[in-house]
Amino acid sequence: RKELLELWVKEYQNTLKPTLEIGRYTMKRLENWKELTLNHPKTVWGAEPAADLLTNYLNPGMFTLYTEETKKELIVNYGLMPDKDGELYIYQKFWKNGEPGTTAPPILIYADLIMTNDKRCIETANILFNEQIEPKL
């Protein structure tokens, strides 16, 4: 099952994720990102901020949201500004609600982190794997 997960992570990054990208943005209140009220389950944190919420181990440098909201709703609801060099990546949410909360599913967070090639992200991905994914494999 772990081999299947690793294959899924690779294929997700190479095949599915590029088709889900909505855009990059900057957000005025990003330094207080934990205080941001997301319209969940329509919009949830992914990657680094989600990992921080689940493990309390990683201070995000880059931010990811998965959403079902329109670009207009995102701009109005969260004060976003399109920016090709922005620190906030937004992707289309492609799963049905799943687990309650403000984060993407742990497997997706793991996939986002493991493919960064950033040492701290990979450490956090391994913590997430050991605590939340492996027990369910």
C-alpha positions in Angstrom: 0.0 0.0 0.0 2.9 2.4 0.7 4.2 1.8 -2.8 0.8 2.6 -4.2 0.7 5.8 -2.2 4.1 6.8 -3.5 3.0 6.1 -7.1 -0.1 8.2 -6.4 1.9 11.1 -5.0 4.2 11.1 -8.1 1.2 10.9 -10.6 -0.7 13.5 -8.6 2.2 16.0 -8.9 2.9 15.2 -12.6 -0.6 14.7 -14.0 -3.5 16.0 -11.9 -2.1 18.9 -9.9 -1.1 21.0 -12.9 -4.6 20.9 -14.2 -6.1 22.1 -11.0 -4.1 25.4 -10.7 -6.3 28.5 -10.4 -3.5 31.0 -9.9 -1.1 32.7 -7.6 -2.1 35.5 -5.3 -0.9 37.8 -2.5 -3.0 38.4 0.5 -2.8 41.4 2.8 -3.4 39.5 6.0 -1.1 36.5 5.3 1.0 37.1 8.4 -2.2 36.3 10.4 -3.3 33.4 8.2 -4.5 31.3 11.2 -7.1 34.0 12.0 -8.5 33.9 8.5 -12.0 32.5 8.4 -12.3 30.1 5.4 -15.5 29.2 3.8 -15.1 25.6 4.5 -15.8 23.0 3.3 -15.6 24.9 0.1 -12.1 26.3 0.8 -9.4 24.5 2.9 -5.7 24.9 3.5 -3.3 22.6 1.8 0.5 21.9 1.9 2.5 24.0 4.4 -0.3 25.7 6.3 -2.4 22.5 6.6 0.7 20.7 7.8 1.3 23.3 10.4 -2.3 23.0 11.6 -2.1 19.2 11.8 1.4 18.8 13.3 2.3 22.2 14.8 5.8 21.6 13.4 6.1 23.7 10.2 6.0 27.5 9.9 4.6 28.0 6.4 6.7 29.9 3.9 4.4 29.3 0.9 0.7 28.9 1.2 -1.8 26.7 -0.6 -5.6 26.8 -0.7 -7.9 24.2 -2.3 -11.3 25.7 -3.2 -14.6 25.4 -4.9 -15.1 29.2 -4.8 -14.9 31.4 -7.9 -12.0 33.7 -8.5 -14.3 36.6 -7.7 -15.4 35.1 -4.4 -11.8 34.4 -3.5 -10.8 38.0 -4.2 -13.8 39.5 -2.3 -13.8 37.0 0.6 -10.1 36.9 1.4 -8.7 40.2 0.0 -6.6 38.5 -2.6 -4.7 40.2 -5.4 -3.5 38.2 -8.5 0.3 38.1 -8.5 2.4 35.7 -10.6 5.0 35.8 -7.9 2.6 35.6 -5.0 3.1 33.4 -2.0 -0.4 31.9 -2.1 -1.1 29.1 -4.6 -4.8 28.3 -5.2 -6.0 25.0 -6.7 -9.4 23.6 -7.6 -10.7 21.4 -4.8 -11.3 18.0 -6.5 -12.6 15.8 -3.7 -16.0 15.7 -2.0 -16.1 17.1 1.5 -14.4 14.2 3.3 -13.1 14.9 6.8 -14.4 18.0 8.6 -12.0 20.8 9.3 -10.1 23.5 7.5 -7.5 21.3 5.8 -7.2 19.1 2.8 -7.0 15.4 3.5 -3.7 14.3 5.0 -2.7 12.2 2.0 -3.0 15.3 -0.2 -1.0 17.4 2.3 1.6 14.7 2.4 1.8 14.7 -1.4 2.2 18.5 -1.5 5.0 18.5 1.0 7.0 15.5 -0.1 7.4 16.9 -3.6 8.8 20.2 -2.5 12.4 18.9 -2.0 12.5 21.2 1.0 14.1 19.4 4.1 11.7 20.9 6.6 8.6 20.1 4.5 9.8 16.5 4.0 10.4 16.1 7.7 6.8 17.4 8.3 5.5 15.1 5.6 7.1 12.1 7.4 5.5 13.2 10.7 2.2 13.4 9.0 2.7 10.1 7.4 3.6 8.4 10.6 0.9 9.9 12.7 -2.1 10.1 10.3 -1.5 8.1 7.1 0.4 4.9 7.9 -2.1 3.8 10.7 -4.8 3.8 8.0 -2.8 2.0 5.3 
